[in-house]
Amino acid sequence: MKFIRANDLVLHYSEEGGRDAPAIVFSNSLGTDFRIWDDVAARLGSGFRIIRYDKRGHGLSEATPAPYLMSDHVADLAALMDNLNVSGATIVGLSVGGMIAQGLAADRPDLVNSLVLCDTGHKIGTADLWNGRIEAIEKGGIASISDAILERWFSAAYRTETNADFAAYRNMLERTPVKGYLGTAAAIRDADFTQSTSALAIPALCVVGEEDGATVPDLVRELAGLIAGAQFEIIPRAGHLPCIEQPVRLAGLISDFLAEHRLI
């Protein structure tokens, strides 16, 4: 396990591959930690410098008091990359991780040469949606609404009681620090990257699971339309977390995207 103090808090991260190899930085979704990228990272091979991290309030990273701003998450990732001497990287972001990636590309273009935006949007949900979720968790904890969250996360075929992996990801969600979940929910509620993302001029791949109930395909298609030349792909038999349900397909799309834009 690796830890670093960046932007005045301790972040848990993983680093694999040579320091001189092209860098890929993964940013994960609300209520998960960086282990969701295990299968995708393994399939991308040893030719990359792969960095994964637990964002503020998730996994083994420090959880500061809620609420957070999306700019806090963006500054955390920028500080991590600065500390690790990483620039010109491909940022792969899922859900809120995709919002962090968009914010980083706008604020620190020196750190980003391309984006892979998975199951995310330039704006996700409404204030009423997020305020309702925050209130429910404050009253009953994450477990009180985990069934509804997991229904949006995974395809119907994956959500079975006999699937041990599904039970494990329920544990990951329900064991997320409450202040980290609530803080990040507030950050998503208050973030709108429509204008800054429309100004981006870098290679981008936008991907969504066909059965995503959290950031539906039409939202991700709309996001792709904001970025000139962005590629849009739908992954069958996957919900909000194709890195878990369809890692082979997602890793293949990332590899092809990097090769097409000569980022390998």
C-alpha positions in Angstrom: 0.0 0.0 0.0 1.2 3.5 -0.8 0.2 6.8 0.8 1.1 10.4 0.1 0.2 13.7 1.6 -1.2 15.9 -1.2 -3.4 19.0 -0.9 -3.2 18.8 2.9 -4.7 15.3 3.2 -3.4 11.7 3.0 -4.3 9.9 -0.3 -4.0 6.1 -0.8 -2.8 5.2 -4.3 -1.2 2.5 -6.4 1.5 2.9 -9.0 2.5 0.2 -11.5 4.8 0.2 -14.6 7.9 2.2 -15.6 8.2 5.9 -14.8 9.1 6.6 -18.4 6.0 4.8 -19.8 2.9 6.6 -21.0 0.8 7.4 -17.9 -2.8 6.4 -17.3 -4.5 7.7 -14.2 -7.8 6.2 -13.0 -10.4 8.0 -10.9 -13.3 6.0 -9.5 -16.9 6.5 -8.8 -19.0 7.5 -5.7 -19.1 4.8 -3.1 -16.2 2.7 -4.5 -12.4 2.5 -4.1 -9.7 2.0 -6.7 -10.0 -1.8 -6.7 -12.9 -1.4 -9.2 -10.2 -0.9 -11.9 -8.2 -4.1 -11.1 -9.3 -6.1 -14.1 -9.1 -3.2 -16.6 -5.6 -2.2 -15.4 -4.4 -5.8 -15.6 -5.6 -6.1 -19.2 -3.9 -2.9 -20.4 -0.5 -4.6 -20.0 2.9 -3.5 -18.7 3.6 -0.8 -21.3 2.0 1.9 -19.2 2.6 3.7 -16.0 -0.8 3.1 -14.2 -1.8 5.1 -11.3 -5.0 4.5 -9.3 -6.1 6.3 -6.1 -8.8 6.6 -3.6 -10.4 10.0 -3.8 -11.0 12.1 -0.7 -13.4 10.4 1.7 -13.2 7.0 0.0 -11.2 3.8 0.5 -8.1 4.4 2.7 -7.8 8.1 1.9 -8.6 10.6 4.5 -12.2 11.7 4.9 -12.5 15.4 5.7 -15.9 16.8 6.9 -18.7 17.2 4.4 -19.6 19.0 2.1 -16.9 19.0 -0.6 -16.6 21.0 -3.8 -15.6 19.3 -7.0 -12.7 21.7 -7.1 -11.5 19.9 -3.9 -11.4 16.6 -5.7 -9.7 18.2 -8.8 -7.1 19.8 -6.6 -6.4 16.5 -4.8 -5.8 14.7 -8.1 -3.6 17.5 -9.4 -1.5 17.5 -6.2 -1.1 13.7 -6.4 0.1 13.9 -10.0 2.5 16.8 -9.2 3.9 14.8 -6.3 4.4 11.8 -8.5 5.9 13.8 -11.3 3.1 12.8 -13.8 2.0 15.1 -16.6 0.6 14.6 -20.1 -1.5 11.6 -18.9 -4.6 9.9 -20.1 -7.2 10.3 -17.3 -9.8 7.5 -17.1 -12.7 8.7 -14.9 -15.9 6.9 -14.0 -19.0 8.8 -12.8 -17.8 11.4 -10.4 -14.3 10.4 -11.4 -15.3 11.5 -14.9 -16.3 14.9 -13.6 -13.0 15.1 -11.8 -11.2 14.3 -15.1 -13.1 17.0 -16.9 -12.3 19.6 -14.2 -8.6 18.6 -14.2 -8.4 18.9 -18.0 -9.9 22.4 -17.8 -7.8 23.6 -14.8 -4.5 21.9 -15.4 -4.2 21.1 -19.1 -0.5 20.3 -18.6 -1.5 17.2 -16.7 -3.9 15.8 -19.3 -3.4 14.8 -22.9 -6.6 12.7 -23.4 -9.7 11.7 -21.5 -11.6 8.4 -21.2 -15.0 9.4 -19.6 -17.0 6.4 -18.4 -20.6 6.6 -17.4 -20.5 10.2 -16.4 -21.8 13.6 -17.5 -21.0 17.3 -17.6 -23.8 17.6 -15.0 -25.2 14.6 -13.1 -28.6 14.7 -11.5 -30.6 17.5 -10.0 -30.3 19.3 -6.7 -33.5 17.7 -5.5 -32.1 14.2 -6.3 -28.8 14.8 -4.4 -30.5 16.5 -1.5 -32.9 13.6 -1.1 -30.1 11.1 -1.2 -28.1 13.1 1.4 -31.1 13.4 3.7 -31.8 9.7 3.4 -28.2 8.7 4.3 -28.1 11.2 7.2 -31.2 9.5 8.6 -30.5 5.8 7.9 -27.0 5.4 6.6 -25.8 4.2 3.2 -27.2 0.7 3.7 -30.7 2.2 3.9 -30.6 3.1 0.2 -28.0 0.6 -1.1 -30.6 -1.5 -3.0 -31.6 1.4 -5.1 -28.0 2.4 -5.8 -27.0 -1.1 -6.7 -29.9 -1.4 -9.1 -28.5 1.6 -11.0 -25.0 0.3 -10.8 -25.4 -3.2 -12.2 -27.2 -5.0 -15.0 -30.1 -7.3 -14.0 -28.1 -10.4 -14.9 -25.3 -9.4 -12.5 -27.6 -8.6 -9.5 -28.2 -12.1 -8.1 -27.8 -13.4 -4.6 -25.6 -16.2 -6.0 -23.1 -13.8 -7.4 -20.4 -13.4 -4.7 -18.9 -10.4 -6.5 -22.2 -8.6 -6.3 -22.3 -9.1 -2.5 -18.8 -7.9 -2.2 -19.5 -4.6 -4.1 -22.5 -4.1 -1.8 -20.0 -4.3 1.1 -17.7 -1.8 -0.7 -20.6 0.7 -1.1 -22.0 0.3 2.4 -18.6 0.6 4.1 -17.7 3.9 2.4 -17.1 6.6 5.1 -20.4 8.4 5.4 -18.8 11.9 5.5 -16.9 10.9 2.3 -20.0 9.8 0.5 -22.1 12.8 1.6 -19.2 15.3 0.9 -18.8 13.9 -2.6 -22.6 13.8 -3.2 -22.7 17.5 -2.5 -19.8 18.1 -4.9 -21.7 16.3 -7.7 -24.9 18.2 -6.9 -23.1 21.6 -7.2 -20.9 20.8 -10.3 -21.7 21.8 -13.9 -18.9 21.4 -16.4 -21.0 22.2 -19.5 -19.1 25.4 -20.4 -15.5 24.3 -19.5 -15.9 20.8 -21.1 -17.3 22.4 -24.3 -14.0 24.3 -24.6 -11.8 21.2 -24.4 -9.7 20.3 -27.5 -8.1 17.0 -26.6 -8.8 13.4 -27.7 -11.7 12.0 -25.7 -13.5 8.6 -25.5 -17.0 8.6 -23.9 -18.2 5.2 -22.8 -21.4 4.0 -21.1 -23.0 0.7 -20.1 -26.1 -0.1 -22.0 -28.0 -0.7 -18.7 -26.6 2.2 -16.8 -29.4 3.6 -14.6 -27.4 6.3 -13.0 -25.8 8.1 -16.0 -28.0 6.9 -18.8 -26.6 6.5 -22.4 -28.3 9.6 -23.6 -26.5 11.7 -21.0 -23.1 10.3 -22.0 -23.9 10.8 -25.6 -24.7 14.4 -24.8 -21.4 14.8 -23.0 -19.6 13.4 -26.1 -21.3 16.0 -28.2 -19.7 18.8 -26.2 -16.1 17.7 -27.0 -15.1 18.2 -30.6 -14.2 14.8 -32.2 -15.1 12.7 -29.1 -15.8 9.1 -29.7 -18.9 7.6 -28.1 -19.4 3.9 -27.3 -22.1 1.8 -25.6 -21.1 -1.4 -23.9 -23.7 -4.1 -23.9 -24.5 -6.2 -20.8 -23.2 -3.6 -18.4 -24.6 -1.0 -16.0 -22.9 1.9 -14.4 -19.7 0.1 -13.8 -18.5 -1.5 -17.0 -15.0 -1.8 -15.5 -16.5 -4.6 -13.3 -19.1 -6.2 -15.6 -17.2 -5.9 -18.9 -13.5 -5.2 -18.2 -12.3 -7.0 -21.4 -14.5 -4.8 -23.6 -13.6 -1.6 -21.7 -9.9 -2.3 -21.7 -10.1 -3.0 -25.5 -11.8 0.3 -26.1 -9.2 2.1 -24.1 -6.3 0.4 -25.9 -7.8 1.0 -29.4 -8.4 4.7 -28.5 -4.8 5.2 -27.3 -3.4 3.5 -30.4 -5.6 5.5 -32.7 -4.4 8.8 -31.2 -0.8 7.5 -30.9 -0.8 7.9 -27.2 0.9 4.5 -26.6 
